């Protein structure tokens, strides 16, 4: 396993940006964050974008497969079904521990960057894990959550949430890496400040989840074996963390 290395991460970001400059904005085929993480986790380009059966793995090396997913885990289902039959797989999911927001007009004018009030963490992975819950007990599956400082660029186009569409996240700094390789690591994915026993409402509040996100995240935590239902508190179900 490659240990966390901030200098190597910054070098990978620089390489990804340079590649994108050569390609030109109009022909950009891969987001900078995804490209930077791919270079960070596998410096040797011969192990990147490797055909495995009828699929292409982001990284395939003697240590197994690494898939870097920035959103939409549903598209991983078929890949994982095949990959996990033959190889250990690590899914990398980056989150923004510190985020700076920059908006851009249709004419290309950039706003002054402002700090997002939301600080993300490894617990955000739980929302995505719901989409691959049938694989969560697979012994060859592990996860890595790089916690990053990023600049998020949003286009003021009148679409998306509040009239903005996110079109790029530029990584600035690697703050932390959270690795989940087995039951003993599952507490690392739990929202901060979670009490010993809690309701779904308390789980949502601790993670800063919306109602829908909280429902998906709690279901994924139960599928992982990280959380179990133990009874009721009034009309609400009561849960607790499962200790390995």
C-alpha positions in Angstrom: 0.0 0.0 0.0 1.2 3.5 -0.9 1.4 5.7 2.2 -0.1 9.2 2.2 2.3 11.7 0.6 1.2 15.3 0.3 4.2 16.2 -2.0 3.4 13.3 -4.3 -0.2 14.4 -4.4 0.7 17.9 -5.4 2.9 16.6 -8.1 0.1 14.4 -9.4 -2.2 17.5 -9.4 0.4 19.4 -11.4 0.7 16.6 -14.0 -3.1 16.4 -14.4 -3.4 20.1 -14.9 -0.6 20.1 -17.5 -2.2 17.3 -19.4 -5.5 19.2 -19.4 -3.8 22.3 -20.7 -2.3 20.3 -23.6 -5.7 18.8 -24.4 -7.4 22.2 -24.3 -10.6 23.1 -22.4 -12.8 22.3 -25.3 -11.5 18.7 -25.6 -11.1 18.0 -21.9 -12.2 14.4 -21.5 -11.4 13.7 -17.8 -12.0 15.9 -14.8 -8.9 17.2 -13.0 -9.7 15.7 -9.7 -10.2 12.2 -11.1 -7.0 12.5 -13.2 -4.9 13.7 -10.3 -6.1 10.9 -8.0 -5.3 8.3 -10.7 -1.8 9.6 -11.0 -1.4 9.8 -7.2 -2.4 6.2 -6.5 -0.5 4.8 -9.5 2.5 6.9 -10.7 3.3 4.3 -13.5 1.0 5.0 -16.5 1.4 1.4 -17.6 -0.9 0.3 -14.8 -3.6 2.9 -15.5 -6.6 2.4 -17.7 -6.1 -1.3 -18.0 -8.5 -3.7 -19.8 -9.9 -6.3 -17.4 -12.3 -8.6 -19.2 -14.8 -6.4 -21.0 -14.2 -3.6 -18.5 -11.5 -1.0 -18.1 -10.0 -0.5 -14.6 -8.7 2.9 -13.5 -5.7 1.1 -12.0 -4.7 -2.5 -12.3 -1.4 -3.5 -10.6 0.0 -6.6 -8.8 -1.8 -5.3 -5.7 -5.2 -5.5 -7.3 -7.6 -3.0 -8.8 -8.3 0.6 -7.8 -11.4 2.3 -9.0 -11.7 6.1 -8.5 -15.3 7.2 -8.2 -16.2 10.8 -7.6 -20.0 10.2 -7.7 -22.6 7.8 -9.0 -21.6 4.5 -7.5 -24.5 2.8 -9.4 -22.3 2.6 -12.5 -19.8 0.5 -10.5 -22.3 -2.4 -9.9 -21.5 -4.5 -13.0 -17.8 -3.8 -12.8 -17.6 -4.8 -9.1 -19.5 -8.0 -9.8 -16.8 -9.1 -12.3 -13.7 -7.6 -10.6 -14.4 -9.0 -7.2 -14.6 -12.5 -8.6 -11.0 -12.3 -9.6 -9.2 -9.5 -7.8 -9.2 -7.4 -4.6 -10.7 -4.0 -5.3 -10.2 -0.7 -3.6 -12.8 2.0 -4.3 -11.4 5.6 -3.9 -14.0 8.3 -3.1 -12.7 11.8 -2.5 -14.5 14.3 -0.3 -13.9 18.0 0.4 -12.8 18.6 4.0 -12.3 22.3 3.1 -14.0 23.8 0.0 -13.7 27.1 -1.7 -16.6 28.2 -4.0 -16.0 30.1 -7.2 -18.8 31.0 -9.6 -18.3 31.8 -13.3 -20.6 33.7 -15.6 -21.4 32.7 -19.1 -18.8 35.3 -20.2 -16.1 33.6 -18.2 -15.9 36.1 -15.4 -14.9 34.6 -12.1 -16.2 35.6 -8.7 -14.0 36.1 -5.6 -13.7 32.7 -3.9 -15.6 32.1 -0.7 -15.3 29.4 1.9 -18.1 26.9 2.0 -19.6 26.6 5.5 -19.8 22.8 5.1 -16.9 20.6 6.1 -17.1 17.1 4.6 -15.7 13.9 5.9 -15.5 10.1 5.3 -19.1 9.6 6.4 -20.2 11.1 3.0 -19.1 7.8 1.4 -22.1 6.1 3.1 -24.5 7.9 0.8 -22.9 6.4 -2.3 -22.4 2.9 -0.8 -26.2 2.4 -0.8 -26.0 1.8 -4.6 -23.5 -1.1 -4.2 -24.9 -2.5 -1.0 -25.0 -6.0 -2.4 -21.2 -6.0 -2.6 -20.5 -4.5 0.8 -19.8 -7.8 2.6 -17.4 -9.0 -0.2 -14.0 -9.8 1.6 -12.0 -8.4 -1.3 -13.5 -4.9 -1.2 -12.0 -2.0 0.6 -12.3 1.8 0.5 -10.1 4.9 0.7 -11.5 8.4 1.3 -9.0 11.1 0.5 -10.1 14.2 2.4 -9.1 17.2 0.3 -9.0 21.0 0.2 -10.6 21.9 -3.2 -11.7 24.8 -5.3 -15.2 24.2 -6.7 -16.1 26.0 -9.9 -19.8 26.6 -10.6 -21.3 28.0 -13.8 -24.1 30.5 -13.3 -26.4 29.1 -16.0 -29.8 29.1 -14.3 -29.8 25.4 -14.1 -29.0 22.9 -11.3 -29.3 23.7 -7.6 -29.9 27.5 -7.0 -29.1 28.2 -10.6 -25.6 26.9 -10.6 -24.0 23.8 -12.3 -20.8 22.4 -10.9 -18.3 21.8 -13.7 -14.9 21.3 -12.0 -13.3 20.6 -8.7 -9.6 21.6 -8.5 -7.7 19.8 -5.8 -5.4 22.0 -3.7 -4.2 19.9 -0.8 -4.4 16.4 0.6 -5.5 16.7 4.2 -6.1 13.1 5.2 -6.6 9.6 4.0 -9.2 7.3 5.6 -8.8 3.6 4.8 -11.5 1.0 5.4 -10.2 -2.5 5.0 -12.4 -4.5 7.4 -14.9 -4.4 10.3 -12.4 -2.7 12.7 -12.2 0.3 10.4 -16.0 0.8 10.0 -16.2 3.4 12.9 -14.1 5.7 10.7 -17.1 6.1 8.4 -19.5 7.1 11.1 -20.6 10.8 11.4 -18.8 12.8 14.1 -20.5 13.2 17.5 -22.7 10.2 17.0 -24.0 9.0 20.5 -23.8 5.4 21.6 -27.5 5.0 20.8 -29.2 7.1 18.3 -32.3 7.6 16.1 -32.3 8.2 12.3 -32.9 11.9 13.0 -29.9 12.1 15.2 -27.8 10.2 12.6 -28.9 12.7 9.9 -28.0 15.7 12.2 -24.6 14.4 13.0 -23.7 13.8 9.3 -25.3 16.9 8.0 -27.5 14.7 5.7 -30.7 15.6 4.1 -33.6 13.3 4.8 -33.0 11.3 1.7 -29.2 11.2 2.2 -29.6 10.1 5.8 -31.9 7.3 4.8 -29.5 6.0 2.2 -26.4 6.4 4.5 -28.1 4.7 7.4 -29.2 1.8 5.2 -25.6 1.5 3.8 -24.2 1.5 7.4 -26.5 -1.3 8.3 -25.5 -3.3 5.1 -21.9 -2.8 6.0 -22.5 -4.2 9.5 -21.5 -0.9 11.1 -24.9 -0.2 12.6 -27.7 -2.3 14.0 -31.2 -1.7 15.1 -31.8 -2.3 18.8 -35.3 -1.2 19.5 -37.4 1.9 19.6 -37.4 5.2 21.3 -40.9 6.4 21.4 -42.1 6.1 17.8 -38.6 6.2 16.4 -36.3 3.2 15.8 -33.2 3.1 17.9 -29.7 2.2 16.5 -26.2 1.7 17.8 -22.8 1.1 16.3 -21.4 -2.4 16.0 -18.0 -2.8 17.5 -15.6 -5.3 15.9 
